Amino acid sequence: MSDRAVARLRELGAQEVPHPGGTLLLHLERVRDLLASWGARPALQRAGLCHAFYGTDGFATALLPLARRGHLAEVIGDEAESIVYLYAACDRAATYPTLHHTGAAFRDRFTGRVHRPAERARRDLAEVSAANELDLARIDPVFREAWGGELRSLFGRWRGLLSEPARRECRAVLGDGWESAAGSAPCRGNGGRG
């Protein structure tokens, strides 16, 4: 399925969309590979590969309109597509600050609907978000300098949602002490990328 997804990304021009570290396609492949290195299940890896299909709260470029969700589901499977939608629909300012709380509210930026995702969905969202942001922080020193403090705070709050390999990657990219940096400042994520 991953090969089919990469082929679809190429058909839609992801290899021509500029992105830190090269192109959007290269970033998406790095996110998938990072999730794989963390031992993520195949559906979560495919979601990481396709996380920007509908655009995101931090990256407006959409490769497919929401009306074509079924087309993406045919390529990557229903479970992976639902994670892609969750990631794309996340209103970061409203959702990120409390995602780590049981029963946290999730605001869908497309519909305005507020709901309470199950723990697995919150973990999936945190894991894809961490892989996305950590790839950007690793590949782009300017990004890391600008957003590293907010990411340390965000991932410090989310440490209970993140897998152990994701927590190790946070330490490697953001430095020691990131787990104690869980301040109360809201984090919108990456300042307009991914």
C-alpha positions in Angstrom: 0.0 0.0 0.0 2.9 2.4 0.7 4.1 2.1 -2.9 0.6 2.9 -4.2 0.5 5.9 -1.8 3.9 7.2 -3.1 2.7 6.7 -6.7 -0.5 8.7 -5.9 1.6 11.5 -4.2 3.7 11.7 -7.3 0.6 11.9 -9.5 -0.6 14.8 -7.4 2.7 16.6 -7.7 4.0 16.3 -4.1 7.6 16.0 -5.4 7.3 19.5 -6.8 5.9 21.2 -3.6 8.8 23.0 -1.8 9.2 22.0 1.8 12.0 22.2 4.3 14.6 19.6 3.5 13.6 19.5 -0.2 10.1 18.7 -1.3 6.8 17.7 0.4 7.3 14.1 -0.9 10.7 13.8 0.7 9.3 15.1 4.0 6.3 12.7 3.9 8.6 9.8 3.2 10.9 10.8 6.1 7.9 11.0 8.4 6.8 7.5 7.4 10.3 6.2 7.9 10.6 7.8 11.3 7.3 6.2 12.4 8.5 2.9 11.0 11.7 3.2 13.0 9.5 3.7 16.1 7.7 0.4 15.4 4.4 2.1 14.5 1.8 -0.2 13.0 1.5 -0.2 9.1 -1.7 1.9 9.1 0.0 4.6 11.2 3.1 4.6 8.9 0.8 5.1 5.9 -1.0 7.9 7.7 2.4 9.6 8.3 3.2 9.2 4.7 -0.1 10.9 3.7 -0.6 13.2 6.6 -0.7 16.4 4.4 -3.2 15.1 1.7 -5.9 17.5 2.9 -3.6 20.2 4.1 -3.2 20.9 7.8 -3.6 23.7 10.3 0.1 24.5 9.7 0.3 23.8 5.9 -2.5 25.0 3.7 -1.5 23.1 0.5 -3.9 20.3 0.0 -3.3 17.5 -2.5 -6.9 16.2 -2.5 -10.2 17.9 -1.6 -12.1 16.5 1.4 -14.8 15.4 -1.0 -12.4 12.7 -2.3 -11.6 11.1 1.0 -12.8 7.8 -0.4 -10.1 7.9 -3.1 -7.4 8.1 -0.4 -9.0 5.3 1.6 -8.9 3.1 -1.4 -5.1 3.6 -1.6 -4.1 3.5 2.1 -7.0 1.8 3.8 -9.8 3.1 6.0 -7.9 3.2 9.3 -5.0 5.1 7.8 -7.3 7.6 6.0 -9.2 8.3 9.2 -5.9 9.2 11.0 -5.0 11.4 8.0 -8.3 13.2 8.4 -7.9 13.5 12.1 -4.5 15.1 11.6 -5.6 17.4 8.9 -8.8 18.4 10.7 -7.1 19.3 14.0 -7.5 22.8 15.1 -4.2 23.0 16.8 -4.8 26.1 19.0 -8.0 24.5 20.4 -6.8 20.9 20.6 -3.1 20.7 21.3 -3.0 22.3 24.8 -5.2 19.6 26.4 -4.8 16.6 24.1 -3.0 14.7 26.8 -6.1 14.7 29.1 -8.4 11.8 29.1 -11.6 12.9 27.4 -9.8 15.9 25.8 -11.9 17.9 23.4 -10.9 17.9 19.7 -12.0 20.7 17.5 -12.4 19.9 13.8 -11.2 22.9 11.8 -13.2 21.9 8.7 -16.6 21.5 10.4 -16.2 23.3 13.7 -17.5 20.2 15.4 -16.0 19.4 18.9 -15.8 15.7 19.9 -13.8 13.6 22.3 -11.5 11.1 20.4 -10.7 7.8 22.0 -7.3 7.3 23.5 -5.9 5.4 20.5 -6.9 8.3 18.2 -5.2 10.8 20.6 -2.1 8.7 20.7 -2.1 8.4 16.9 -2.5 12.1 16.5 0.3 12.8 19.0 2.6 10.2 17.3 2.1 11.6 13.7 2.4 15.2 15.0 5.7 14.3 16.8 7.1 12.6 13.7 6.2 15.6 11.6 7.6 18.2 13.9 10.7 16.3 14.8 11.5 15.7 11.1 11.3 19.4 10.5 13.4 20.2 13.6 16.0 17.7 12.7 16.3 18.9 9.0 16.0 22.6 9.5 18.1 24.4 12.2 16.2 27.7 11.7 12.9 25.9 12.4 14.4 24.2 15.4 15.7 27.5 16.8 12.3 29.2 16.2 10.0 26.4 17.4 12.1 24.1 19.6 10.9 25.7 22.9 7.3 25.3 22.0 7.8 21.8 20.8 9.7 20.9 24.1 6.7 22.2 26.0 4.1 20.5 23.8 5.8 17.1 23.8 6.5 17.4 27.5 2.8 17.6 28.1 2.2 14.8 25.6 4.8 12.4 27.0 2.1 10.0 28.2 0.7 9.8 24.7 4.0 9.3 22.9 5.7 5.9 22.4 9.0 5.3 24.1 10.8 5.5 20.7 9.1 8.9 20.0 10.2 10.1 23.5 13.8 9.1 22.7 13.6 11.0 19.4 12.3 14.1 21.3 15.4 13.8 23.5 17.7 13.4 20.5 16.3 16.3 18.6 15.2 18.7 21.3 17.7 17.9 23.9 17.6 16.6 27.5 15.0 18.2 29.8 12.2 18.3 27.1 10.0 16.1 29.4 10.2 18.7 32.2 9.5 21.6 29.8 5.8 21.0 29.9 4.7 24.7 30.4 1.2 26.0 29.9 1.9 28.0 26.7 -0.3 26.9 23.9 1.5 25.5 20.8 0.1 25.8 17.3 2.8 23.5 16.0 5.3 24.4 13.4 4.5 27.9 12.4 3.0 27.2 9.0 4.8 24.0 7.8 3.3 20.5 7.8 
